[in-house]
């Protein structure tokens, strides 16, 4: 009987490529060892290691390739990828540095490893090393590194490199990554420019630019892009619809939201969890909670997307008992809420001042072992800061081993808003020592800290530092902080001059802050000057009339006071009603001053 045919190298490599289980791969591994063919040629060892990596057994891949007698560039790249999948960054970097020749694949793998480990700065440094070494990047190189960009200056530099290598306009993957990067760093105009400069758009491109327009509040542009998708021969997907639906939230005209909802019902699209969750979010935000609950309860099956949307909807409307109840029900059915769900519930707890409900959610997070999740930890720090429980906020903050920029910013702003400006500045300096690059939000937090502590000179220096060293150009929100800082320090004249030189586009709103400070400092002469300026700039604003009337009344200038009230009526301006709320028995009750009933006033004023 003739011996069975010996499988060829191509047959064995095809078998390894088709392995769907670790047991099958291990059996082939044993066969190769037994037949002494594992490293003859090294190509089979590469295929075996690649199979182990694909099936999640990276340590086995490392073990295979460490014994390869004559590894080639493919062997080293596979070994590098296996080490990175095992999260052994130190060994991976050592191997990377020892490689005799490094191609784009090796650089891409190392950069991905750094980004997955939260070490974005090392990834950015590596891409410049790659370009200096003359290694030609691929489109994948730019899509990887753009995901690591958190500072606008770095993003512009990477964009320039992509243009030089002809990837920015021709490659849709790189173009989409650029749009998302500019959206992330807040340069929305740049994101739009990238989109319109691309040679071709896929559905991901359209979805990305619609998200940019939505974030910028340009709802009309979102709807226009949605209409243009079909005219370009494309079909919108679930992401397109969910983006447009979210753009309808808080829109002045609710008809578009209703039209989209009708379309979703007619086309049977509510079976898609992403679209259904977007519809639930729209209904909850449009004071149609009952409709959202009806839709949610009528679904055949629930998943994390829809449960998360409903939990967030309950929390948004202050129904924390129902939100926590759905939390529990979802867990009992094996549906685990995501970090974004917890973050949403915690955010609304802090907004409504619901201390008990917030701590209950924290207890649930602790039970599930999710305190180390960065998104959840950030939401917890934010909640406790807003509830003035800084002890808990600092405790959670200190426990997080890897702190990203968002968490640092949350802690800085939380301390600032609680009057702990010096502590906030200490945290900022600590952040810089950790090589975390600040952004525009950091500058706002630092300026608030300087404002609360009366550190005017320090605040002005910070503006220059951010502009010169970090290339962050101050915006309206930062100049407003400077105005607040000057006003708190009693430098009212300087504050008015600063407003007139830097904040012409929103001069009335900025002057309102100085006006408020003038009243607190009891500088009525300055208050009158500012109020008179405001009446000329924006006659329909009620604030300056009210301030002038009260100022005249305090000095018994009755005719002037009456003139102010008449002027206010003539301009059609109405005094803005302020409101308060209180939570009792898990229900939020909102009331204004006109609605307050003084119970027992008859007894109080009798006689």
Steps between C-alpha positions, in 0.01 A plus 500: 500500500657835396569755779255790532600809301699762693303826520662787316594832656210672322258237637627543857490881476142483367403271789654739753323797339168315524537385864192608697593360842804484724478121526531459122790746490674316784454168314662643187775648720568151641509351149754758383721434801477123452588524131780751573351737244408790730797720407568353156422752363435773760190587293306220678602631842374843395166349390469309828577809709250704297233234566568510875476882498175491306346258752603707803796286611771765464735339760507180291595705193784662694624155611499371139694789350754534782645165386513588130867454392489740206215748553419736216324837505159328492596285801605806699184692408280207607701462823470874565123485449475198733693679776280806466184286518643354821538863622875451545595847381849490649603180319328620182696826502824310565430272202402800287829679579702182424336440160766540225244646260164646589220547248168685528334188645742497797451872564122468470494209748716685753291817472177300544649339812585837650153638426327193645710550814399865526849625412401734219804726528737207435292406195525855364873506563538170315325622186749788469786251549350290222482793258854615587627144434359521148246220550202569276178508704182332388145627523464276804791688666310827485167350606674348807692809607207738445303302760773593754486875437352702787659840430418711195866584430592132467199438279598776259855357480374148423258647244792675328693172486196323351475770232872462415454125452181550292267327746284789626279544193531172310463251787149502651613312813760768578252775410242354739764473774592867446135606530460308826830636635406863433159435653668357811734798551221751438612636160166438334563739211814305407303175509247641253779627272661154495167343402437732207862466378480119475487354149235246593264444791376172642215466749749523790613841369142629486424364849814666637426843355136479614630436853722808467211720388285360782768577760526854362124550527457528122192282478401630157833378360444158660167467321651627173781240515245230576309602185820507291596142592237362263587745223859366508380145439549382859256349748487630855568249774409471867772749599363758254149472640610505864710814436211682332261393776738632765522828305123536542538516879435854628428618144256791476304322229391156622341405165822350359531271800139391453560438128806286571313308767216433254753382240662264752162351594388465136825331392514273805832650610417502869614139515854635474625565854717800406213678321251404770727634775537829306120526472463434874759773569310744277166425667646531852661834414175629344287455814341188350620255760174302491549434125858392563390258772224363272753443220751342736252263661361399159834372377536125447847491655712746692873547467758727657441782247126534561524441876772764524285751308200438725705517820652830382150624411366423847804669657464806273142544621599460865333159542797344675292225665388373158856536364641291785216248459584456133867469593413207723265339247762527225760335721263218593447434128873494431504846336790696643469880486799666335727764643307765308175393669649534846658830399163632380318392816772652720493825302127546545527408869750781549299747289190449717699477824384142563764392752329180614433375147855582392649300787267208419631495142855517636427200723375306197815595306711378792308169512559444129870580536483784248669773706819462295315583176638840397167637372319396818777628728488837322120516540531416872759773555279747313192404703668525839656835407160638398351368825785673692629167630863564413631236741334223297598662168868520595497144633367361169738723302806376691402135447503521120838373381480640146344846487411645163457869421122490557544373858767760577275775362203374703702515823644845424158647413332325796749648748472844336121507522517405867727794580817288529695696242847436646435125510378515139825669394700233687312228310573686175874507575487131592331432165781675311759290690320190368561628143128548434446773242231752610218616275245780485292352782810487722555871441140575603548304824832667579358849437201422725745394773693826465173694506379340825837560669537856370823412316463750217867511397521120511190475281638740238827300497303179446333644189844585359643159599224309323530717190882498475591150622192291417375705200148521644344826384260634767135506401191680625465265797856577614468876458175480698697333782752787488214751527362309799848495657545876460148567629545284811824685576310831490676612181170599339637769268764260367229236454287736288802597288587132451143420391498783248835391352460120496131410515322716244298205367340429838550833669159511670538159665853589615390837637228319696773330703669832576161649587434223750844553656434876525186433702680255728779755556227767552656721234166644383659766283682235294185286494302790352764569234507134394120470504466810281750351253298180492169678432657660193655176376205269566183696582281190545714351778319537833806482728636857460153655548442300817843594638458869419149506648618335821803730521281810461251363752774437758589874480136615496515621139141400439449682170811343350389160626155539343664612175706180492195278551316689221799465266508130571131466413540714186780273373282193557753359744383264774674417824635145483343269755738284694406163640609247758430134550491249780498120497265318739417129483696469174284767330636836384276803562580825316362836616547872437466792738151577367384147582614499862214471750584623846319244713387645831538860388159587649625408845832673441350834397187491719455800725 
